[in-house]
Amino acid sequence: MELFLEEINAHKNIILGHSFGGKVAALLNPDLLVLVASAGIVIPKSLKVRTKIALFKMFKFTGLSALRSLFVAPDAQGLSECMYQTFKNVINEDFSDIFRDYKGKVLLCFGEKDTATPVWSGQIMARLMHDSRWVSYSGVHYFLLKEGVSVARELEQSMDKNEV
């Protein structure tokens, strides 16, 4: 991403990242980081997910790994085994230290009904990041599709007040 931004002569003053993009945005170390339903805090797996993992491991052990597609998360459907392993590594990567070490300003926007990146994970990020501002919305993981204007307004208002 760094090379791409240089190639297109883009500056890193403000970087917005949604979900996994929040992790990428944090690594870019912009002056202002806007995290929208960002990943980065490991979410404990539900009993249902842990059961599916155990069942798949049992099938895999018995040579029935071709049944993998029945157990794969919707986000990972159709991925090759190599890409699926990469997907799992990314999902399970904890960014707490990266968030804690970030020195710029942060605007955190999370959906109150989000199950992929729950509000509590965003609140942990807010506590870890020194100069952060928290805003919640009533939506789910993709609340930005409906609340984009409101998020932009929050960003502009925060910049005007020098809060972010």
C-alpha positions, 0 to 999 in steps of 0.5 A: 500500500505504501508503494501504491500511495507513492506511485499515485502521489497520494498523501497519508494525511487521512486514511479510512479503513473498514473491517480488515481495511482498518488493520491495513490503515493502521499500518500505514500510520496516517496523521488521522486514522478513521476506523469504521467497524474495524477489525484488529481485536480478536473476537472469541469464537462462539460455541457454534463456530468452535463445534464446526471447527472441531467437526471439520478437524475430525473429518479432515483427520479421517480423510474427508477434507473435501467437505471443507466447504460445508464448514467454511465461513461465508467470507471464505467461501471459494478460497483455495486452501492456501488463501483460506489459511491466510484468511484464518491468520488475518482473522486471528491476528491481534492488533492491540499492540499496533493500536496502542503504539499508534501516535496519531489522531483517531476517529472510531465509528462502530455499529451497535448491532455489528456482530463481525466487529462488535462495539466492545471491540471498538471500545477496546481500540478507543482505550488503547489509542491515545488521541481517539474519538468514539462515535457509534451508529445504530447499524450493523457491520456495513452501516457506512453504506447508509451513514456515509454522510454522517460519518463524513460530517463527524470527520469534518466536525472533528477536524474543525474542532481539532478534536481529531 
